[in-house]
Amino acid sequence: MKVLVDACIWSLALRRGASKDHHLAKEFSELIKEVRVQIIGQVRQELLSGVKSQKQFNELKFYLSAFPDLLLETTDFEQAAAFFNINRKHGIQGSNTDFLICATAYRLNLEIFTCDKKFELFQKHIPIKLYSPRVHC
């Protein structure tokens, strides 16, 4: 099964230094090898935003080019808004991108790979599936 990867996992895996030893970065690497990683344009934008130098921006842009964006539909945006409203009614806040990830994963029957604990709260009220890493510390 393909896995929609949140920006926090991409960021963890792309950091220089010790992150390569992190169990989530290892899992992400395994998913890449298995050709299971999926991305949406909004996550790509988050990753490229705030990069310190043009050289780093270009390198990251080139790296990410290996992962085509999932095509979003009008229904994804509508479902994201509905998911936002449902969670807000329960006092749970999230970003537009968070709920777009949820809506896209829901439509395409994908699991979401994230280390953002908010998604566990979302899951209590909307029908999303979170990916459980196989690799442990």
C-alpha beads as a LAMMPS data file, in Angstrom:
LAMMPS data file: protein, C-alpha beads

137 atoms
136 bonds

1 atom types
1 bond types

-500.0 500.0 xlo xhi
-500.0 500.0 ylo yhi
-500.0 500.0 zlo zhi

Masses

1 110.0

Atoms # bond

1 1 1 0.000 0.000 0.000
2 1 1 1.204 3.502 -0.857
3 1 1 1.801 5.951 1.990
4 1 1 1.165 9.709 1.993
5 1 1 4.095 11.254 3.863
6 1 1 3.660 14.400 5.964
7 1 1 6.239 17.214 5.897
8 1 1 7.524 16.402 9.399
9 1 1 8.782 12.987 8.216
10 1 1 10.354 14.423 5.081
11 1 1 12.080 17.086 7.207
12 1 1 13.355 14.538 9.702
13 1 1 14.714 12.306 6.946
14 1 1 16.302 15.148 4.979
15 1 1 18.150 16.713 7.918
16 1 1 21.894 16.317 7.870
17 1 1 23.668 14.455 10.646
18 1 1 22.170 12.081 13.169
19 1 1 18.695 11.865 11.635
20 1 1 19.746 8.954 9.391
21 1 1 19.920 6.849 12.553
22 1 1 16.416 7.841 13.635
23 1 1 13.958 4.957 13.296
24 1 1 11.439 7.091 11.393
25 1 1 14.102 8.186 8.905
26 1 1 15.057 4.529 8.427
27 1 1 11.437 3.610 7.836
28 1 1 11.063 6.462 5.348
29 1 1 14.133 5.178 3.492
30 1 1 12.601 1.692 3.327
31 1 1 9.351 3.106 1.937
32 1 1 11.313 4.925 -0.770
33 1 1 13.074 1.686 -1.727
34 1 1 9.674 -0.018 -1.934
35 1 1 8.348 2.833 -4.146
36 1 1 5.504 3.495 -1.703
37 1 1 6.090 7.189 -0.861
38 1 1 3.471 9.691 -1.996
39 1 1 3.468 13.499 -1.744
40 1 1 1.046 16.334 -2.425
41 1 1 2.001 19.766 -3.717
42 1 1 1.262 21.510 -0.431
43 1 1 3.794 19.303 1.377
44 1 1 6.343 20.003 -1.373
45 1 1 5.719 23.741 -0.869
46 1 1 6.190 23.446 2.917
47 1 1 9.488 21.631 2.418
48 1 1 10.822 24.176 -0.076
49 1 1 9.647 27.216 1.887
50 1 1 12.213 28.801 4.141
51 1 1 15.246 27.023 2.688
52 1 1 18.235 29.182 3.583
53 1 1 20.142 29.349 0.302
54 1 1 19.335 29.123 -3.384
55 1 1 21.782 26.209 -3.661
56 1 1 19.940 24.237 -0.948
57 1 1 16.605 25.135 -2.556
58 1 1 17.769 23.823 -5.936
59 1 1 19.197 20.636 -4.409
60 1 1 16.003 19.926 -2.476
61 1 1 13.844 20.744 -5.494
62 1 1 15.898 18.292 -7.581
63 1 1 15.655 15.573 -4.903
64 1 1 11.886 16.019 -4.572
65 1 1 11.430 15.885 -8.364
66 1 1 11.714 12.087 -8.097
67 1 1 8.348 12.108 -6.292
68 1 1 5.446 13.308 -8.465
69 1 1 2.607 15.126 -6.750
70 1 1 -0.660 13.271 -6.359
71 1 1 -3.325 14.964 -8.430
72 1 1 -5.862 16.641 -6.199
73 1 1 -9.532 16.966 -7.027
74 1 1 -12.149 19.501 -6.023
75 1 1 -13.627 16.876 -3.710
76 1 1 -10.321 16.713 -1.805
77 1 1 -10.598 20.384 -0.891
78 1 1 -14.258 20.030 0.026
79 1 1 -13.540 16.958 2.160
80 1 1 -10.603 18.746 3.810
81 1 1 -12.933 21.583 4.806
82 1 1 -15.475 19.098 6.157
83 1 1 -12.747 17.321 8.158
84 1 1 -11.543 20.693 9.476
85 1 1 -15.079 21.568 10.613
86 1 1 -15.650 18.190 12.277
87 1 1 -12.428 18.455 14.259
88 1 1 -12.976 22.100 15.152
89 1 1 -16.374 21.118 16.554
90 1 1 -14.466 18.779 18.895
91 1 1 -11.949 21.487 19.839
92 1 1 -9.138 20.081 17.690
93 1 1 -7.154 22.452 15.501
94 1 1 -5.110 21.646 12.433
95 1 1 -3.799 23.398 9.367
96 1 1 -5.410 23.438 5.943
97 1 1 -2.537 21.261 4.723
98 1 1 -3.106 18.767 7.554
99 1 1 -6.709 18.290 6.511
100 1 1 -5.859 18.211 2.807
101 1 1 -3.475 15.339 3.599
102 1 1 -6.329 13.617 5.463
103 1 1 -8.826 14.156 2.652
104 1 1 -6.467 12.979 -0.077
105 1 1 -5.432 9.918 1.906
106 1 1 -9.100 9.154 2.584
107 1 1 -10.081 9.381 -1.102
108 1 1 -7.135 7.294 -2.296
109 1 1 -7.248 4.836 0.619
110 1 1 -3.696 5.684 1.698
111 1 1 -2.134 5.558 5.124
112 1 1 -0.578 8.772 6.469
113 1 1 3.019 8.644 7.712
114 1 1 3.515 11.420 10.237
115 1 1 5.101 12.110 13.600
116 1 1 2.640 14.943 14.262
117 1 1 0.509 13.808 17.207
118 1 1 -2.425 15.954 16.029
119 1 1 -3.220 13.285 13.448
120 1 1 -3.951 10.826 16.259
121 1 1 -6.538 13.332 17.533
122 1 1 -7.972 13.793 14.038
123 1 1 -8.299 10.028 13.669
124 1 1 -10.747 9.917 16.582
125 1 1 -13.269 11.911 14.551
126 1 1 -12.534 11.309 10.865
127 1 1 -11.901 8.095 8.892
128 1 1 -8.155 8.265 8.275
129 1 1 -5.519 5.573 8.642
130 1 1 -2.120 6.306 10.142
131 1 1 0.941 4.389 9.047
132 1 1 2.685 2.338 11.753
133 1 1 6.440 2.094 11.169
134 1 1 7.933 -1.387 11.065
135 1 1 11.414 -0.245 12.103
136 1 1 11.950 0.314 15.822
137 1 1 14.656 2.042 17.867

Bonds

1 1 1 2
2 1 2 3
3 1 3 4
4 1 4 5
5 1 5 6
6 1 6 7
7 1 7 8
8 1 8 9
9 1 9 10
10 1 10 11
11 1 11 12
12 1 12 13
13 1 13 14
14 1 14 15
15 1 15 16
16 1 16 17
17 1 17 18
18 1 18 19
19 1 19 20
20 1 20 21
21 1 21 22
22 1 22 23
23 1 23 24
24 1 24 25
25 1 25 26
26 1 26 27
27 1 27 28
28 1 28 29
29 1 29 30
30 1 30 31
31 1 31 32
32 1 32 33
33 1 33 34
34 1 34 35
35 1 35 36
36 1 36 37
37 1 37 38
38 1 38 39
39 1 39 40
40 1 40 41
41 1 41 42
42 1 42 43
43 1 43 44
44 1 44 45
45 1 45 46
46 1 46 47
47 1 47 48
48 1 48 49
49 1 49 50
50 1 50 51
51 1 51 52
52 1 52 53
53 1 53 54
54 1 54 55
55 1 55 56
56 1 56 57
57 1 57 58
58 1 58 59
59 1 59 60
60 1 60 61
61 1 61 62
62 1 62 63
63 1 63 64
64 1 64 65
65 1 65 66
66 1 66 67
67 1 67 68
68 1 68 69
69 1 69 70
70 1 70 71
71 1 71 72
72 1 72 73
73 1 73 74
74 1 74 75
75 1 75 76
76 1 76 77
77 1 77 78
78 1 78 79
79 1 79 80
80 1 80 81
81 1 81 82
82 1 82 83
83 1 83 84
84 1 84 85
85 1 85 86
86 1 86 87
87 1 87 88
88 1 88 89
89 1 89 90
90 1 90 91
91 1 91 92
92 1 92 93
93 1 93 94
94 1 94 95
95 1 95 96
96 1 96 97
97 1 97 98
98 1 98 99
99 1 99 100
100 1 100 101
101 1 101 102
102 1 102 103
103 1 103 104
104 1 104 105
105 1 105 106
106 1 106 107
107 1 107 108
108 1 108 109
109 1 109 110
110 1 110 111
111 1 111 112
112 1 112 113
113 1 113 114
114 1 114 115
115 1 115 116
116 1 116 117
117 1 117 118
118 1 118 119
119 1 119 120
120 1 120 121
121 1 121 122
122 1 122 123
123 1 123 124
124 1 124 125
125 1 125 126
126 1 126 127
127 1 127 128
128 1 128 129
129 1 129 130
130 1 130 131
131 1 131 132
132 1 132 133
133 1 133 134
134 1 134 135
135 1 135 136
136 1 136 137
